[in-house]
Amino acid sequence: MRRFTPRRWVTAILTGRADTDVLSHLRGALAPRAVKHFASIRTPQQVGALLRAIDGYDGQLVTKFALRFAPLVFVRPGELRHAAWKDFDFLQFEWRVPAEQMKARQPHIVPLSAQAMSVLRELQPLTGKNLLIFPGERSSECPMSNNTLNAALRRLGYGRDDMHKKSEALSNLYHVLLLRENRH
């Protein structure tokens, strides 16, 4: 917010809606917020450490399954949280994400690995009778809270953006491994 406010005052002054930037008198009056840096995922060893941390997660079981499933499918957290059992084809090993759940408003087919299918089969006895794969704790009809995965990652020592960074890091790792495999 702080970086946009000065521009608004400049615009207001230039268009004659304000004479001065009244917030300039407040600069430095408030102490800066303390920043806590979380672990960053950049190497295959760090990816492995995160995946081992997820395996050792001792919180809610459905949350653990969501954490385990996320790096196998590379979708946004919102798409993951709203995943419905009806959108999964266990015979074709596919997840057909409906257009209304996608950012680009286009349907998306996510191929599912044997590991992803294994996670789904393990989870099915817990949530298979629900509409959603990862239902909320308070209601099986509502998706898991958007804060649930972030809080779980924080408990494991990772920051709120690491869900995205984790997918990015795993994608980079897969590309590195594929390049290595193709060289031999």
DAQUIZI-V96293 format. One record per helix or strand of 2 or more residues. SS is the DSSP state (h for helix, s for strand). FROM is the first residue (numbers start at 1). TO is the last residue. If there is no record, write none. Layout:
# DAQUIZI-V96293
ss = {SS	SS}
from = {FROM	FROM}
to = {TO	TO}
This chain:
# DAQUIZI-V96293
ss = {h	h	h	h	h	h	s	s	h	s	h	h	h}
from = {2	22	44	61	77	85	88	94	99	108	114	146	162}
to = {14	26	55	73	81	87	89	97	101	111	127	155	183}
